Amino acid sequence: MALKEHGKCLSEFGLPQPQLPCTEVLHEILKWGSDSKTLLNHAQQACSQMTAEQISIYKKITQAASQNMPLFIFIDGKAGRGKTFLMNAICNHLHVSGCIVLPTVTSAFAAQLYPGGWTTHSTFKVKSITQFPLSSKSQPCKKVPVNEKNEMLISSIQLGIPCTDLIKTASLIIWDEAPMANCAVLSCIDDVCRQIMAHDAPFGGKVVVLLSDFQQTCPVIPGGSQAQIMDASIHSAPQWDHVTVLRLTIPI
């Protein structure tokens, strides 16, 4: 667990992985399964308090996740529109059904709003590098430097390690505060999912939900112009052409 908190795994240090199959997957299922009655009560109570907008999104996501139907959406809503409330209810619903959910957030502080939440960078092992090894088959997910050091992004995830099984098995991937991140992060995650799922569809055909408020946050580009900031936004990522935007407009 200490390695996972820092976005590392045993193979990065030349150490063998545990031989038990899909240990992280089993651990994740057992973690929520032991409290299914409480989770079900929380999900039902949340549904009774939802607006019509929230109910519509709730049904769309839970249906897609339960049936393994590809879905890529962005939930747009100002503060106080119940975005986190909605996503936690969806997490509870899916956990009761024995599904694996990966709730991730751009900032570590906000990850605490989701039970079992992690930062997006640690979940997908996203890191910046200045040069790619000549022997590596990996390539930059977006050939645009993400900072003043001309560094680019890549994921250190390798097929067959436990965290790969977790991503592959996940019925739903959540990314809160997505607009805070550079669009290269979105491209990197898309590339990781395609490789893990061996499926050349957006995010490997998984159910991926981004959410936030574009009026609150944007990528940090030191000394960057407005045009450079816009170019770094997830709006500029090629994956954005495939997203369905759903909006929450009713204050709760």
C-alpha positions as CSV (number, residue, x, y, z in Angstrom):
1,M,0.0,0.0,0.0
2,A,2.9,2.4,0.7
3,L,4.2,1.9,-2.8
4,K,0.7,2.6,-4.3
5,E,0.4,5.8,-2.4
6,H,3.5,7.1,-4.2
7,G,2.4,5.7,-7.6
8,K,5.0,2.9,-7.6
9,C,4.9,-0.8,-8.0
10,L,7.3,-3.7,-7.1
11,S,8.4,-4.2,-10.7
12,E,9.9,-0.7,-10.9
13,F,12.4,-1.8,-8.3
14,G,13.2,-5.2,-9.9
15,L,11.1,-7.1,-7.4
16,P,8.7,-9.9,-8.3
17,Q,5.0,-9.4,-8.0
18,P,2.9,-11.6,-5.7
19,Q,1.8,-14.8,-7.4
20,L,-1.8,-14.7,-6.2
21,P,-4.0,-13.8,-9.2
22,C,-5.7,-10.5,-9.3
23,T,-5.0,-9.7,-5.6
24,E,-5.9,-6.1,-6.0
25,V,-9.1,-6.9,-7.7
26,L,-10.1,-9.4,-5.0
27,H,-9.1,-7.0,-2.3
28,E,-11.2,-4.2,-3.8
29,I,-14.3,-6.4,-4.1
30,L,-14.0,-7.7,-0.5
31,K,-13.4,-4.2,0.8
32,W,-16.9,-3.0,-0.3
33,G,-18.7,-6.3,-0.2
34,S,-18.5,-6.5,3.6
35,D,-20.5,-3.3,4.0
36,S,-23.0,-3.8,1.1
37,K,-26.1,-3.2,3.3
38,T,-24.9,0.2,4.4
39,L,-23.9,1.1,0.9
40,L,-27.3,0.1,-0.5
41,N,-29.0,2.2,2.1
42,H,-26.8,5.2,1.2
43,A,-27.5,4.8,-2.5
44,Q,-31.2,4.5,-2.0
45,Q,-31.3,7.5,0.3
46,A,-29.3,9.6,-2.2
47,C,-31.6,8.6,-5.0
48,S,-34.6,9.9,-3.0
49,Q,-32.9,13.3,-2.7
50,M,-31.8,13.7,-6.4
51,T,-33.1,16.2,-8.9
52,A,-34.4,15.0,-12.3
53,E,-31.1,15.9,-13.9
54,Q,-29.2,13.8,-11.4
55,I,-31.5,10.8,-11.7
56,S,-31.1,10.9,-15.5
57,I,-27.3,10.9,-15.3
58,Y,-27.4,8.3,-12.5
59,K,-29.3,5.9,-14.6
60,K,-27.2,6.5,-17.7
61,I,-23.9,5.7,-15.9
62,T,-25.1,2.8,-13.8
63,Q,-26.7,1.1,-16.8
64,A,-23.5,1.5,-18.9
65,A,-21.3,0.3,-16.1
66,S,-23.4,-2.7,-15.2
67,Q,-23.6,-3.8,-18.9
68,N,-20.0,-2.9,-19.9
69,M,-21.3,-0.5,-22.5
70,P,-18.7,2.1,-23.7
71,L,-19.4,5.5,-22.4
72,F,-17.3,8.7,-22.2
73,I,-19.1,11.7,-20.6
74,F,-18.2,15.0,-18.9
75,I,-20.5,16.3,-16.2
76,D,-20.5,20.0,-16.2
77,G,-21.9,21.9,-13.2
78,K,-21.1,24.9,-11.0
79,A,-20.3,24.4,-7.3
80,G,-23.4,23.3,-5.3
81,R,-25.0,21.4,-8.1
82,G,-24.3,18.0,-6.5
83,K,-21.6,16.5,-8.7
84,T,-19.7,14.8,-6.0
85,F,-22.9,13.7,-4.2
86,L,-24.1,12.1,-7.5
87,M,-20.9,10.3,-8.1
88,N,-20.6,8.9,-4.6
89,A,-24.2,7.6,-5.0
90,I,-23.2,5.9,-8.2
91,C,-20.1,4.4,-6.5
92,N,-22.2,3.0,-3.7
93,H,-24.7,1.5,-6.2
94,L,-22.0,-0.2,-8.2
95,H,-20.1,-1.5,-5.2
96,V,-23.2,-3.2,-3.9
97,S,-23.4,-5.0,-7.3
98,G,-19.8,-6.2,-6.9
99,C,-18.4,-3.8,-9.5
100,I,-15.1,-2.1,-9.2
101,V,-15.0,1.6,-9.4
102,L,-11.9,3.8,-9.7
103,P,-12.7,7.3,-8.3
104,T,-9.7,9.6,-9.1
105,V,-9.2,13.3,-8.7
106,T,-6.5,15.7,-10.0
107,S,-5.6,17.0,-6.5
108,A,-4.8,14.8,-3.5
109,F,-6.9,17.0,-1.2
110,A,-10.1,16.5,-3.2
111,A,-9.5,12.8,-3.5
112,Q,-10.6,12.6,0.2
113,L,-14.1,13.4,-1.0
114,Y,-14.4,9.9,-2.5
115,P,-14.1,6.7,-0.3
116,G,-11.3,4.8,-1.9
117,G,-10.3,7.9,-3.9
118,W,-6.8,8.4,-5.4
119,T,-5.1,11.0,-7.5
120,T,-5.5,10.4,-11.2
121,H,-1.7,10.6,-11.7
122,S,-1.0,7.8,-9.1
123,T,-3.8,5.6,-10.4
124,F,-2.5,5.6,-14.0
125,K,1.2,6.0,-13.0
126,V,1.5,9.2,-15.1
127,K,4.9,10.8,-14.9
128,S,6.9,13.4,-16.9
129,I,10.1,12.6,-18.7
130,T,12.5,14.6,-20.9
131,Q,13.7,11.7,-23.1
132,F,12.4,8.3,-24.1
133,P,14.7,5.2,-23.9
134,L,15.7,4.1,-27.4
135,S,14.6,0.6,-26.6
136,S,11.1,1.7,-25.3
137,K,8.1,1.1,-27.5
138,S,6.2,3.8,-25.6
139,Q,5.8,7.2,-27.2
140,P,4.6,10.6,-25.8
141,C,0.8,10.6,-25.7
142,K,0.8,14.2,-26.9
143,K,3.9,15.6,-28.4
144,V,3.6,18.9,-26.6
145,P,5.7,19.8,-23.6
146,V,3.7,20.1,-20.4
147,N,6.0,22.5,-18.6
148,E,9.0,24.9,-19.0
149,K,11.4,21.9,-18.8
150,N,10.1,20.6,-22.1
151,E,8.9,17.4,-20.3
152,M,6.3,15.1,-21.7
153,L,4.0,12.6,-20.2
154,I,4.0,8.8,-20.1
155,S,2.6,6.1,-18.0
156,S,4.9,3.6,-16.3
157,I,2.2,0.9,-16.2
158,Q,3.2,-2.4,-17.5
159,L,0.8,-5.1,-18.7
160,G,0.4,-7.9,-16.2
161,I,1.0,-6.0,-12.9
162,P,-1.8,-5.9,-10.3
163,C,-2.8,-2.3,-11.0
164,T,-3.3,-3.3,-14.6
165,D,-5.8,-6.0,-13.6
166,L,-7.6,-3.4,-11.5
167,I,-8.0,-0.9,-14.4
168,K,-9.0,-3.7,-16.8
169,T,-11.7,-5.0,-14.4
170,A,-13.1,-1.6,-13.4
171,S,-16.7,-1.0,-14.5
172,L,-16.3,2.7,-14.0
173,I,-13.4,5.2,-14.0
174,I,-14.1,8.6,-12.5
175,W,-11.9,11.7,-12.9
176,D,-13.0,14.7,-10.9
177,E,-11.3,18.1,-11.4
178,A,-10.3,17.0,-14.9
179,P,-10.1,20.6,-16.3
180,M,-7.2,21.3,-13.9
181,A,-4.9,18.9,-15.7
182,N,-3.0,19.3,-19.0
183,C,-4.7,17.7,-21.9
184,A,-1.7,15.4,-22.3
185,V,-2.8,13.6,-19.1
186,L,-6.2,12.8,-20.8
187,S,-4.3,11.5,-23.8
188,C,-2.0,9.4,-21.6
189,I,-4.9,7.8,-19.8
190,D,-6.7,7.1,-23.1
191,D,-3.5,5.4,-24.3
192,V,-3.2,3.3,-21.2
193,C,-6.8,2.1,-21.3
194,R,-6.5,1.2,-25.0
195,Q,-3.3,-0.9,-24.3
196,I,-4.8,-2.6,-21.3
197,M,-8.1,-3.5,-23.0
198,A,-6.4,-4.3,-26.3
199,H,-9.2,-2.3,-27.9
200,D,-8.7,0.7,-30.2
201,A,-11.7,2.7,-29.0
202,P,-11.7,5.8,-26.8
203,F,-10.4,4.6,-23.4
204,G,-10.5,1.0,-24.6
205,G,-14.3,1.0,-24.6
206,K,-14.5,1.6,-20.8
207,V,-17.0,3.8,-18.9
208,V,-15.2,7.0,-18.2
209,V,-16.8,10.0,-16.4
210,L,-15.0,13.3,-16.1
211,L,-16.5,16.1,-14.1
212,S,-15.9,19.6,-12.8
213,D,-16.6,23.3,-13.6
214,F,-14.6,24.9,-16.4
215,Q,-15.3,28.3,-14.8
216,Q,-13.4,27.3,-11.7
217,T,-10.1,25.7,-12.8
218,C,-7.8,25.5,-15.8
219,P,-4.3,24.0,-16.4
220,V,-1.4,26.0,-14.9
221,I,1.0,27.2,-17.6
222,P,3.7,29.4,-15.9
223,G,3.9,32.6,-17.9
224,G,1.6,31.2,-20.5
225,S,-0.7,33.3,-22.7
226,Q,-4.4,32.8,-22.9
227,A,-3.9,30.9,-26.1
228,Q,-1.4,28.6,-24.6
229,I,-3.7,27.9,-21.6
230,M,-6.5,27.0,-24.0
231,D,-4.2,24.8,-26.0
232,A,-3.4,22.9,-22.7
233,S,-7.1,22.4,-21.8
234,I,-8.7,19.0,-22.2
235,H,-11.0,20.8,-24.7
236,S,-8.0,20.7,-27.0
237,A,-7.4,16.9,-26.6
238,P,-8.4,14.8,-29.5
239,Q,-10.4,12.6,-27.1
240,W,-12.8,15.6,-26.5
241,D,-14.3,15.0,-29.9
242,H,-15.8,11.8,-28.5
243,V,-17.3,13.1,-25.2
244,T,-20.9,13.6,-24.3
245,V,-21.4,16.7,-22.1
246,L,-24.2,16.4,-19.5
247,R,-25.0,19.4,-17.3
248,L,-26.2,19.9,-13.8
249,T,-27.9,23.3,-13.5
250,I,-30.2,22.9,-10.4
251,P,-28.7,24.1,-7.0
252,I,-29.1,21.6,-4.2
